[in-house]
Each structure stands twice: as C-alpha cells, then as structure tokens.
Amino acid sequence: MTRTGVRQNVLADGLGLSQAQISRKQAGRQHWSLEDVDGLAAHFGLHVLDLLAGPTHAVGVLHGSTPALRPSGIAAPPPAPAPAAQLPLPAVQLPAPASPPQAPASPAAAHTLPCVLCGQPCSEEVDGFPQHLSAEECAAAVAAAPPGLEAAPVAPTPVSVPQQFPAELPAPEPAPEAAAEAGQKAELAPAPADPAPAAPFPPEPAVQQVRPEPSPAAPPSPAPEPRAGAPEPAAGARPRSPRTYASGALTDQIADNVHAALQECEGDVEAAQAALIKSAIPDVMKLFKESRVGGRYEHSEFPPTADVLRKRSQKGADEIWEGRPKWRNPHVFQAAKRGETFEVTALDMNAAYLSAFKCWLPIGQLRETTGGVHDRKKSGVHLITPASWEHTDLPNPLGNRMEPGELWVTESTLRLLIDCARDGLADAPAIHRSLVSGGTEVLLEKLRRALAEVRKTALAEGDELTVNYVKSMYSKLVSTLGESTANRDMRRPDWMHIMRAKAFANLWMKANKIHKAGLQVVEISGTDELHVIGDWRQVFAEGRDLNQVKEKNTYLLGGKR
C-alpha cells in the first residue's frame, strides 16, 4: 500500500470489505482468508504466487525489478530411473520458507529426483519432498544445468491440482491448521481451464525459479507515483460482491418477520405494516438478546432504579437533563429583521436514534462515586455544574437550559462538555457526584449494524415497508427502555436517557462541524433538524445513509414582506 499509494478505504472497496475489517486484518486481530489473497493479488495486479513469495519479492515484481514467478515456468524433471509420476506428493503439508527441520535421508532419497522448487535434480529430501536445502543451492543447480537441455514430458495425473500445488507455490508460511485447510480447499478446487502443453519447453532462467532472499544492505526501491484508483482485476477473476460485517442471522430474521407479516395479511402492505409496528417492541428485544449471545458482558436488565431516575408523578419527569437542543442564531434573525435576506436550507439527520445506539452504556447497577474525576471506562449519570457558554453564534451543548447551578446529566452530555473544553470552547464542568457502572460502547453495536444494514438494503430496493418496520424498532427501543409498561423485557431508564442525549449530542456536533467549515448555523431543534446558510454539501454527503444528511426544504429568511 505504501509503494502504490493505495489507501485503506480504497483497498477495502477493491476487496469488497469494510475499512474496519481491513484495519483488523492488518493489525493481526483477524486472519486473511484464501479468498482475500486472491482479491489482494487481483487488486495490485500480481500473481498469487508472487504475493505469497513474501513482501520483498512482491514489491520487486510490482516495480519490475524482479521477474515474476509463473507456474508454467517451472521446469519439468529430466529423465530418471524412478518414474516421477509415481512419487506421492501430499497436498496438505507445504515446505517451510527458511531453514526447515531437515529429515534424515531415506533410502528413496538416494535416487536423483527433481527439486520441487527449481525442478533440477537433487538428492536431498525435506518433509517428504525432493528439495534443495537452500535457495543458493537451487540457484547453483539451475545455473549448472545445460542451457539447451529440454525437459522430458510429464505423464498426466488424475488429480492435477493437489500434485502440482507444492511445486508451484514458492515457500509459503502457513501454520499446520492453515495448511490442512489449504489442502482441503485444493482438493475441492476444479481443474484449470487451460490444458497442459503437449510439447516440452525449456526451463526458465534461474531468477524466475528461486525465491529471492531479502538482503538488509539492498537499497529500497523508489516509490512509484500514487495511483488514482485500484488496477483492473485480472482476467478471469471472479467478481466479488460487497460484504458488510452485520450479523447475517439478525438481518435474515428481520427479513423473515417482514415476509411472515405479508403472508399472514395476504399481501396487504398496510395491514402488514400495522402488524409489524405492533410487534416492533418484542421483535427488537428478541433481536437484542440474540445479538448478545457470545458477548463479553452480561448486562443487568432490571437493576434497582436510582432516585434521580424515578419519575415524580405519572406524567412528570425525573431529574435527568438530556440537553435537547432548541436554538436560533440571534445575529441572523436580527439581520433578517433589518431587511437582509438569507437563503436557508433545512437539513434532516437520518435515523438519529439508530446512530445513537453507539454510545457508552452502563453494564450493571449504578453505584455512587465521588472525587470529581471522570472515569472514561465507566458510564452513568453525573451531578455537575456546567461552565458558562459565551458563543452566540453556536448553540449551547446543554440545549436551552436557562436555570443556573447544578444539574444531573447523562454520560453522553458529560463527554460532549469535556470535548468542548478540550477544544477550548468552554471550561470543563465541575463534577460533584456520579452514579456509574462499568461501561462499554459496543453493547448495542451488533444490533445497530443489523438494523442499519437492513435499512440500507430496503432503501436501495424501495422497500418502504421494511424501512418503516426498522424505524419503529429502533425508535421504540429507545422510548420504552425507561418506566414504560410497553416493554416488559427490560427496565433501564439510564440507558434511555443516555441514548436520547447521544442523539442530541450528535446533532450538536454536526452543527459545530458546519460552524468550523465557515458556514452559519441558523437553527437547531429536536433530534434531527439543522438549518444552515451556505453550501452544506462541502461538509456533508447527501443521501439517506446513516453518515449522510438529506435536504428537507429551502426557504428565504428576512427581506421585505
């Protein structure tokens, strides 16, 4: 990637993976599959054998300084007393790249047999294969071979792929388990489409047969010009469909629920939508429980509710301030009253509550801590005294709260205030008390990915029934996690407040992004409405995906009436 100027997102698009998957594979937290190796070779325009021969060889072939390894360039063995076709060549075990354990010479190895790496005669044997003990010996054997020597034709074998694979692959580095898996895949692979050449052919030069050893003293090859995009895939390469990292079991279950509702309502879309919306709460809770199978944390579903999270009356509220925004830019509206005219665009944030699933949630029961220090590994609610906000052209992260003094805020709001202090927008808030538990940001991540993937697919296919069903599930999950009688599977009012505050914090961060880009924020309200002046498309991508925004309408503010 460094030598070709390919960035991680470009490589992810070329392989049909997400950027997060590429990052995990490069960091060693996830294995590269054989299918990934095929995609990498096609993406960089290399042969698979050149890629598996190691980074030094692959970069050399990429720059043209090293000849490429080609399966057709391996010389056939010369005539020998023992028939080479009868030699058993296992398809599973592969020779190690450097200094493998040398097995003692067997009586069969006393005969001169062709080396599996260079094709020249050798009397040594490594792991059951006739092979020279080093790359230097292979190079010497190839250099000592007569230049006009023609190789004898090899008798065809019933299964060509497993027997030819060890001779074609230049010293891979698999673990025993990976080697066994590679052997099983090789046995199931179809025979190559191109027939074997009928006439013998002379061997290739030695540099094409021997894997070059990396030299510390060799100067690095100059980096080529960065390429604008990925190269064309190799001819005959199988097209790869884009892959996501959402749970297939969850997405399939959502699709099954939609199909079952349509069948039960005999194809009546409106009746099916009413049935799906009615079952949205139990359906999403079932999906959430299934998404937690195999999770690292066992969360509490009905922990004791702290006093600050209890409603004071049937229609009253508790003591938590979520920071719901409701703000208008005073400078713009004063200029509009003076007769100035502004063209304002009202933007709508897509699936605001679904994006808010990615927030820090407490795992267990909230317990009180003191000390005034925020622990980023925990989550809950906090009693703070916020700092004053002096920016009149940017909304207050706390929303439209006018009362001074102490207030209870959620983890999402506190983290937003701390980030504002880090950016120099205000002083850090003073923390007096905290009701927290061990927290994590990935508690709802698998469910969020599944809902986002189903929503994206439904939008692409114009399936409004599924879109409305997904919207009902994530919005009702947020609204019923508190003291609602509609959700009997869980009671976590702290989760409800944290997720709602996260949606408001996301809206504020988008307003701040507009402000940093030099545009004017006119109005911010609700959970998903942002009014701006200027070319907002230079800041946000337009669309209906979670990382995009859509335009609601455009209107003129001010001027003569």
Secondary structure by P-SEA (a helix, b strand, c coil): cccccccaaaaaaaacccaaaaaaaaaccccccaaaaaaaaaaaccccccccccaaaaaaaaaccbbbbbccccccccccccccccbbbbcccccccccccccccccccccbbbbcccccccccccccccccccaaaaaaaaaaccccccccccccccccccccccccccbbbbcaaaaaaaaaaaaaccccccccccbbbbbccccccccccccccccccccccccccccccccccccccccccccaaaaaaaaaaaaaaaaaacccaaaaaaaaaaaaaaaaaaaaaaaacccccccccccccccccccccccccccccccccccccaaaaaaaaabbbbbbbbbbbcccccccccccccccbbbbbccccccccbbbbbbccccccccccccccccccccccbbbbcaaaaaaaaaaaaaccccbbbbccccccccccccaaaaaaaaaaaaaaaaaaccaaaaaaaaaaaaaaaacccccccccccccaaaaaaaaaaaaaaaaaaaaaaaaaccccccccccbbbbbcccccccccccccccbbbbcccccccccc
